Amino acid sequence: MFDTELDMSIKFEHYLKQNFGNSYVKECKGLFGIPDFLFYLKNKEEISIISFELKLKDWKRAAKQAFRYKSFSNLTYVVIPVENINAALNNIQIFEQYNIGLAKFEEDHLEIIFKPKLQDPFSHELTSKIKKDLRRSKKKHRNCDLLWN
């Protein structure tokens, strides 16, 4: 159980690093919204982006934020603690309709409940802006099949 979103964020960051590498940006600003984590996969010149929005309970607010992140992300996920997932599960059709991923998280485990389909971001301008910064990064990713189609 997480006491605060900050507590959840710290543990989620540890989980990301341990399982998928360090190719992420925490609270990336200057876009259409500020995702809690922007994870990226680089293959030669191609960069794909996965945004994560973490919330303790408010799945509706998280879904709205995650939808905005589709402006610059190929995939978006709402991540909710396992003990609070039921309200979101009861509304899974919203995640499916808007192609927003849903995952439940505990300290050392992430379970994907709904995996969204890969899509091109809505805004070429925002995507180009973030990719320009990410191209310089030397960070590495690994084991991303859980998140990626």
C-alpha positions as CSV (number, residue, x, y, z in Angstrom):
1,M,0.0,0.0,0.0
2,F,1.2,3.5,-0.8
3,D,0.6,6.4,1.5
4,T,1.0,9.1,-1.1
5,E,1.4,9.4,-4.9
6,L,5.0,10.4,-4.2
7,D,5.6,7.1,-2.4
8,M,4.0,5.3,-5.3
9,S,6.1,7.2,-7.8
10,I,9.4,6.4,-6.0
11,K,8.6,2.7,-6.0
12,F,7.4,2.7,-9.6
13,E,10.6,4.4,-10.7
14,H,12.6,1.7,-8.9
15,Y,10.5,-0.9,-10.6
16,L,11.0,0.7,-14.0
17,K,14.8,0.9,-13.6
18,Q,15.0,-2.7,-12.3
19,N,12.9,-4.3,-15.0
20,F,13.0,-2.1,-18.1
21,G,16.2,0.0,-17.8
22,N,16.7,3.7,-17.3
23,S,15.3,5.1,-20.6
24,Y,12.7,7.3,-19.1
25,V,12.1,10.9,-18.0
26,K,10.3,11.7,-14.8
27,E,7.6,14.4,-15.0
28,C,8.6,15.6,-18.5
29,K,7.5,19.2,-18.8
30,G,6.8,21.4,-21.8
31,L,4.3,19.0,-23.5
32,F,0.5,18.8,-23.4
33,G,0.3,17.7,-19.8
34,I,3.1,16.3,-17.5
35,P,3.2,12.5,-17.5
36,D,4.5,11.0,-14.3
37,F,6.9,8.9,-16.4
38,L,7.7,9.1,-20.1
39,F,9.5,5.8,-21.1
40,Y,11.1,5.6,-24.5
41,L,12.5,2.9,-26.8
42,K,15.2,3.8,-29.2
43,N,16.1,1.6,-32.2
44,K,18.5,3.4,-34.5
45,E,16.7,6.6,-35.5
46,E,13.3,5.4,-34.4
47,I,12.0,6.5,-31.0
48,S,8.7,5.2,-29.5
49,I,7.2,6.7,-26.4
50,I,5.1,5.2,-23.6
51,S,3.6,7.6,-21.0
52,F,2.5,6.6,-17.5
53,E,0.0,8.4,-15.3
54,L,0.0,7.2,-11.7
55,K,-2.9,7.7,-9.4
56,L,-3.8,6.3,-6.0
57,K,-7.5,6.3,-6.7
58,D,-8.8,8.8,-9.2
59,W,-8.9,6.7,-12.3
60,K,-11.2,9.2,-14.2
61,R,-8.7,12.0,-13.8
62,A,-5.8,9.7,-14.7
63,A,-7.6,8.5,-17.9
64,K,-8.3,12.2,-18.9
65,Q,-4.6,13.0,-18.4
66,A,-3.4,9.8,-20.2
67,F,-5.7,10.7,-23.2
68,R,-3.9,14.1,-23.5
69,Y,-0.5,12.3,-23.5
70,K,-1.6,10.5,-26.7
71,S,-0.6,13.8,-28.4
72,F,3.0,12.8,-28.1
73,S,3.0,9.1,-27.1
74,N,2.6,5.9,-29.0
75,L,1.1,4.2,-25.9
76,T,-0.3,5.6,-22.6
77,Y,-1.0,3.8,-19.4
78,V,-2.9,4.6,-16.2
79,V,-1.3,2.9,-13.2
80,I,-3.3,2.3,-10.0
81,P,-2.3,0.5,-6.9
82,V,-3.7,-3.1,-6.7
83,E,-5.8,-2.4,-3.7
84,N,-7.7,0.5,-5.5
85,I,-8.0,-1.0,-9.0
86,N,-11.7,-2.2,-8.8
87,A,-13.3,1.1,-9.7
88,A,-11.2,1.3,-12.9
89,L,-11.9,-2.4,-13.6
90,N,-15.6,-1.7,-13.4
91,N,-15.1,0.9,-16.2
92,I,-12.6,-1.0,-18.4
93,Q,-14.7,-0.2,-21.5
94,I,-13.6,3.4,-21.2
95,F,-9.9,2.4,-21.4
96,E,-10.7,0.1,-24.3
97,Q,-12.8,2.8,-26.1
98,Y,-10.0,5.4,-25.9
99,N,-7.1,2.9,-26.2
100,I,-5.6,3.8,-22.9
101,G,-3.7,1.1,-21.1
102,L,-4.6,0.1,-17.6
103,A,-2.2,-1.5,-15.1
104,K,-2.2,-2.4,-11.4
105,F,0.9,-1.9,-9.4
106,E,2.3,-3.1,-6.1
107,E,5.9,-2.5,-4.9
108,D,7.6,-5.1,-7.0
109,H,5.0,-6.1,-9.6
110,L,3.2,-4.4,-12.5
111,E,0.3,-6.3,-14.1
112,I,-1.1,-5.0,-17.4
113,I,-4.8,-5.4,-17.4
114,F,-5.5,-3.7,-20.7
115,K,-2.7,-3.3,-23.2
116,P,-3.5,-0.5,-25.7
117,K,-2.8,-0.8,-29.4
118,L,0.2,1.0,-30.8
119,Q,-0.7,4.3,-32.4
120,D,1.0,7.3,-33.9
121,P,0.8,10.3,-31.6
122,F,-1.8,13.0,-32.5
123,S,0.6,15.9,-32.7
124,H,3.6,15.7,-35.0
125,E,4.9,19.0,-33.5
126,L,4.9,17.8,-29.9
127,T,6.3,14.4,-30.8
128,S,9.2,16.0,-32.8
129,K,9.9,18.3,-29.8
130,I,10.4,15.5,-27.3
131,K,12.1,13.2,-29.8
132,K,14.7,15.9,-30.5
133,D,15.7,15.8,-26.8
134,L,15.6,12.0,-26.5
135,R,17.8,11.4,-29.5
136,R,20.8,12.7,-27.5
137,S,20.1,10.3,-24.7
138,K,22.4,7.3,-24.0
139,K,20.0,5.6,-21.7
140,K,19.1,2.0,-22.5
141,H,15.9,0.0,-22.3
142,R,15.4,-3.8,-22.0
143,N,12.6,-6.4,-21.5
144,C,9.9,-4.1,-22.9
145,D,7.5,-6.8,-24.2
146,L,5.3,-6.5,-21.2
147,L,4.5,-2.9,-22.1
148,W,4.8,-3.0,-25.9
149,N,2.6,-4.8,-28.4
